[in-house]
Amino acid sequence: MTRLCALLFIISSIDQCFGLRKLSSLYNPPPTVVEYHNGALLEGNLPISIVWYGKFTTAQKSIVSNFLLSHSLQKNSIAFPQSNAFCVTMWKTVDSYIVKAKKKKTHITLPIKSSTTSARSASPLRSPKSPSWQRKRATKVDTIVLTAKDVAVEGFCMSNCGFHGSNAKTNSAYIWVGNSASQCPGQCAWPFHQPIYGPQTPPLVAPNNDVGLDGMVINIASLLAGTVTNPFGKGYFQGPPEAALEVNKVCPGMYGKNAYPGYAGDLLVASTTGASYNAHGVNGRKYLLPSLFDTATSSCSTLV
């Protein structure tokens, strides 16, 4: 009798396990859907104004300026020798959202204006959400505020590496990104620095030999995509507005094919420096740019 009960228990357990496997095979997680909420998008010409807070060297400024210039030249049909140039690939994904909403394609226009403010006068940035942040911000169509590694910003590292927002009165959008080189490179400059959490894979060599600035370019590119497709909170995103999953947030940590947590993906490597990158820019610049969610394929689109 005892053996019979044991046998019945084993059979029952096998049947339950089979049932669970059967149920799990029938379950398919819902696909990622980044929906358009019928709000305004940034379309047509997009003049950029850069505000440099703190101490940036000329070389550091050129890294960011050349990155933005690489996109603006695409409008004038200036060809890049490589097929994976920033304008031809990543921005094509951004434009697909604009076109889907029946808007005009967005392109950064020349000249790219910039101004410099000392770190001492950047004290309003210690509270980015305060009214003083809004007053200090240049009221252009789109402003990128960049803070140097010597500037302290409230919430930097603890909650984000940068953000984008808007001013309803001026109908303009803005972006803020901080240099994390001396504050939290493991969080905001990965994969060019050892990560704070997760798999401790060796860091990659930064394409412009500046961990902080190359990390900033990643965040600028990501936030540009989020700003253009959801500038005022009623554009493209998934989930509730207060916790919106934008097109630039669906594929975190992915830069090349076969990427997985702790591994940025299969990237191009410069033969002379060993630097990892996935996009070419003007003046021989190389960049590492993030993956975006592609509505056409319902998957993460990588540059390489």
C-alpha angles and dihedrals in degrees: 000000000000091000091049091052090049091050092049090049092052092048090048092050092049090049091050092049091048089050091051091049090049092050093047091051090053093051117088118181114240114267120250109262119186102197130202113234096197095251130134120288130195103261137167120007114010114194112200126212117191121204113196112204115193133355114339120165122227089250091054092050091051091056091060096036093052089048091057092040089055089065098041092056091060089075089062091051093244102163125224118218092230124065094219096063115146097250095049097050121019095034091047087064090050091049091052089067092048093049092046088058089050093246131134117273114260123235132171111243133215138281101048103207123210140182134188129225124184120245091244093060090045092079092116087067089070085082107034094180095053123104089250089065089057093048093050093050117098110244100231128135087265128003127189113204113197122189122203125231090262093059120090116215123187111248095013110143093000096071109002148351092229141330143206128229142158144232112227094197094058094029089229136130131219141190131210124196128171132210105244098186095116101021112044113344091153089063106032103026101045129160087036091058136039107276121246092223137020130028111000099226120167113270120251124243110260112243093227095036092246116104094192097047096040087051090050091053090056091053094043091052092048094047093045089059091048093046096050094047098039110018100149103026098264102081129084119337144117125238130012118341092242090058100027118176101213129196090265094052101053095080107040118181094010119127104146142014119295092026119161135167107307094012119086093203138252105323139176115263125208110236095215101044105019089233119155120229143148105198139051125217139182123297092028094296121157124202141185110225129185128250119256131205111259115212092199093062099021088229141096112283115215128191094229 
